[in-house]
Amino acid sequence: MDTAISVKNLYKSFQNFAGKKQEVLADINLEIPQGEFFVLLGPSGCGKSTLLRIMTGLDKDFRGELSYSKGFKAEDISFVFQQFALLPWLTVEQNVGLGLVARKFPENEIRKIVTDQLKAFSLEKYSNHYPKELSGGQKQRVGLARAFATSPKLLFMDEPFSALDSFIAKELREELLRVWQESRPTVIMVTHNINEAIELGDRIAVMSSRPGKIEKIVHNSLARPRPMRGTQVFEMEDELYKLVKP
């Protein structure tokens, strides 16, 4: 399978308030194939989100190598953020179509794609609502619909469900998996939630506390949808808890 993104010998540091150099990431090496759902898991402060920003191209201040698949363009990336990042002056429909407008899609094509995404994430009746009129779960549905509207090759997700209650988060994870399996973009997601990592990830990269290193990559071959109370899940959960423990 072709590689979507490759990271080799990556290091990241910054100066702390005392002016001393502080290592954030150390010797990160990753090969992520196209179509994989890849999860970065680790304790708070280990550098997960920093690594994600580097992989998106937003942070270029690092040592090492970062490369994408041949022919890859910046327009092939989509994001889903923890705090939704919706524009408050736009309706749900307009927020979902934002990336398509920026890419200068024809108006009739934008309408069709947006309609399809609203349906995929159960947002049809909210199309003319503004973000302030939505619950947290509905806002994140809009964020997911917007991310998938551009048919991304690479989808980056930074703790997208951590601001939601457990019931809504589980519902959205199920919706995410259903839509992802239809188009199979490469997904790279940051989380500190072990159960979430098991439910979603094909592989789970466990990071150490700072400076962040890859302690181990755990392969998750459990068939989807995954029964989250089975023996195999409990065994994987125990393994991940031991690895993540600071």
RALIN-V388665 format. One record per residue. RES is the residue in three letters. PHI is phi in whole degrees, -180 to 180 (none if undefined). Layout:
RES&PHI + RES&PHI
//
This chain:
MET&none + ASP&-67 + THR&-82 + ALA&-84 + ILE&-150 + SER&-131 + VAL&-126 + LYS&-131 + ASN&47 + LEU&-89 + TYR&-129 + LYS&-141 + SER&-143 + PHE&-149 + GLN&-91 + ASN&-81 + PHE&-63 + ALA&-86 + GLY&83 + LYS&-94 + LYS&-71 + GLN&-126 + GLU&-78 + VAL&-103 + LEU&-128 + ALA&-138 + ASP&52 + ILE&-85 + ASN&-132 + LEU&-143 + GLU&-127 + ILE&-115 + PRO&-74 + GLN&-62 + GLY&86 + GLU&-85 + PHE&-100 + PHE&-110 + VAL&-117 + LEU&-100 + LEU&-123 + GLY&177 + PRO&-69 + SER&-58 + GLY&85 + CYS&-84 + GLY&102 + LYS&-59 + SER&-69 + THR&-62 + LEU&-62 + LEU&-61 + ARG&-62 + ILE&-65 + MET&-68 + THR&-78 + GLY&93 + LEU&-76 + ASP&-115 + LYS&-106 + ASP&-93 + PHE&-154 + ARG&-109 + GLY&123 + GLU&-120 + LEU&-134 + SER&-141 + TYR&-116 + SER&-64 + LYS&-60 + GLY&84 + PHE&-70 + LYS&-127 + ALA&-59 + GLU&-68 + ASP&-84 + ILE&-102 + SER&-131 + PHE&-129 + VAL&-128 + PHE&-105 + GLN&-65 + GLN&-102 + PHE&73 + ALA&56 + LEU&-89 + LEU&-85 + PRO&-67 + TRP&-89 + LEU&-108 + THR&-73 + VAL&-55 + GLU&-57 + GLN&-71 + ASN&-64 + VAL&-64 + GLY&-88 + LEU&-57 + GLY&-67 + LEU&-71 + VAL&-63 + ALA&-62 + ARG&-90 + LYS&61 + PHE&-68 + PRO&-60 + GLU&-59 + ASN&-67 + GLU&-70 + ILE&-60 + ARG&-60 + LYS&-66 + ILE&-64 + VAL&-63 + THR&-59 + ASP&-64 + GLN&-72 + LEU&-61 + LYS&-68 + ALA&-61 + PHE&-111 + SER&56 + LEU&-117 + GLU&-53 + LYS&-77 + TYR&-106 + SER&-58 + ASN&-102 + HIS&-81 + TYR&-102 + PRO&-51 + LYS&-64 + GLU&-92 + LEU&-108 + SER&-77 + GLY&-61 + GLY&-63 + GLN&-66 + LYS&-61 + GLN&-72 + ARG&-61 + VAL&-62 + GLY&-61 + LEU&-68 + ALA&-61 + ARG&-63 + ALA&-65 + PHE&-81 + ALA&-61 + THR&-89 + SER&50 + PRO&-68 + LYS&-89 + LEU&-128 + LEU&-120 + PHE&-103 + MET&-132 + ASP&-108 + GLU&44 + PRO&-69 + PHE&-114 + SER&-71 + ALA&-89 + LEU&-108 + ASP&-71 + SER&-62 + PHE&-70 + ILE&-67 + ALA&-60 + LYS&-64 + GLU&-60 + LEU&-71 + ARG&-62 + GLU&-65 + GLU&-66 + LEU&-57 + LEU&-62 + ARG&-62 + VAL&-70 + TRP&-61 + GLN&-67 + GLU&-76 + SER&-117 + ARG&55 + PRO&-69 + THR&-74 + VAL&-114 + ILE&-123 + MET&-124 + VAL&-96 + THR&-154 + HIS&-114 + ASN&-97 + ILE&-65 + ASN&-62 + GLU&-63 + ALA&-62 + ILE&-68 + GLU&-64 + LEU&-103 + GLY&-80 + ASP&-78 + ARG&-135 + ILE&-125 + ALA&-92 + VAL&-92 + MET&-102 + SER&-81 + SER&-67 + ARG&-56 + PRO&-72 + GLY&-64 + LYS&-130 + ILE&-83 + GLU&-71 + LYS&-166 + ILE&-108 + VAL&-97 + HIS&-84 + ASN&-120 + SER&-100 + LEU&-63 + ALA&-69 + ARG&-94 + PRO&-70 + ARG&-89 + PRO&-72 + MET&-81 + ARG&-124 + GLY&-85 + THR&-59 + GLN&-64 + VAL&-66 + PHE&-63 + GLU&-65 + MET&-67 + GLU&-60 + ASP&-62 + GLU&-61 + LEU&-69 + TYR&-59 + LYS&-65 + LEU&-73 + VAL&-79 + LYS&-53 + PRO&-60
//
